[in-house]
Amino acid sequence: MGQNLQKKAPIYEALEQFRKMRVVPFDVPGHKHGRGNPELVKLLGQQCVGIDVNSMKPLDNLCHPISVIKEAEELAAEAFHASHAFLMVGGTTSSVQSMILSCCKRGDKIILPRNVHRSVINALVLCGAKPIYVNPDVDHHLGIALGMKVSQVEQAIKDNPDAVAVFVNNPTYYGICSDLKTIVTMAHEYHMKVLVDEAHGTHFYFGENLPISAMDAGADMASVSMHKSGGSLTQSSLLLIGEHMNVGYVRQIINLTQTTSGSYLLLSSLDISRRNLALRGKEEFQKVMDLAEYAREEIEKIGGYNVFSKALINGNSVYDFDSTKLAIHTLDIGLAGIEVYDILRDEYDIQIEFGDLGNILAYLSIGDRKQEVERLVSALADIKRRYQKNSTGLLSQEYITPKVIMTPQDSFYAEKESLKLEDTVGRI
């Protein structure tokens, strides 16, 4: 295709053409271009509500695309170095579950780190596969799980040569990456598929000096949250597949759970955002990395905060680090991450991504500017001045090696009994 074709946005262009057609709607949605719900139009605007439409001939059909959605998928596949791409409107939860349901059935084994997203466990509930957990190392000072060591994955593969797939986070929420390329090579030697959760790795496909992307590492499937760092609307996602996956079968799996009423607001946002990244992603993500580095330097000057960086890389459990991630350890100033999260929101009107027992994450993307970062830095300095206390006695995270006594599916559907915590010893 090439760069010239990446300038196209077929779904967006079809919607603009549709807007000019003045079609009389006797189909859903029932607001009929907003006329039936003026309050909604007042909130969202006519430009938005007017293209909240249903599948029709000029706009294609998400379940069985043959025209503009098909073309948008082909453009996305090229931009993300995949054999095929599916536009997903059920969030990356839907993409992750489609990956697992495409490869696993009841009784199959899948090798995965313990710190996976809940959507992975929920997919195991649906398909009945058995998890073989790899317990990542823990950075006990920061209180976070790291990546899977190659040796851990290798041992899990040798102990379970009948496993059908290996699941990898690339990166974790905190920006930690495993040695994905080596894991892919090992898994393929045992004829296992490699499924990658890239909810936080959209930018890996476009930026320079970033960790390797799943498709470039040779993975079989990857779920990409375009709405996180890629700029599309919340709940829009991409499912990427490699050359050894059956496109038709994966489409069947997606259609088991994904809506038949795909939102054209979400689909067009994926189309436009893909075009933006394909044409300008390299420059945009360089700005994000520069902004993150500026923030790290300024926050370190405050003292007391520990800002995650490439210094964490050890070539093993932290094989690489996503330098766009602005994760900050707060326990050394005597405050839990969730406390800093609440203070930032309640007293400074700053909404960050999350806070846990020891850390906060401020998510930086193509929409951030230096002045907002300076406001965050100033707030963190003020919080230290006003709230710093002795950190003795603060809780830190604890990771317990799980025993898989029954599958998530068997557990979910089993009869249950509510007990006091002290009465649950020895019970499953």
Secondary structure, 3 states (H helix, E strand, C coil): CCCCHHHCCHHHHHHHHHHHHCCCCCCCCCCCCCCCCHHHHHHHCHHHHCCCCCCEHHHECCCCCCCHHHHHHHHHHHHCCCCEEEEECCHHHHHHHHHHHHHCCCCCEEEEECCCCHHHHHHHHHHCCEEEEECCCEECCCCEECCCCHHHHHHHHHHCCCCCEEEEECCCCCCEECCHHHHHHHHHHCCCEEEEEECCCHHHHCCCCCCCCCCCCCCCEEEECHHHHCCCCCCCEEEEECCCCCHHHHHHHHHHHCCCCCCHHHHHHHHHHHHHHHHHHHHHHHHHHHHHHHHHHHHHHHCCCEECCHHHCCCCCCCEECCCCEEEECHHHCCCHHHHHHHHHHHHCCCCCEECCCEEEECCCCCCCHHHHHHHHHHHHHHHHHHCCCCCCCCCCCCCCCCCCCCHHHHHHCCCCCCCHHHCCCCC
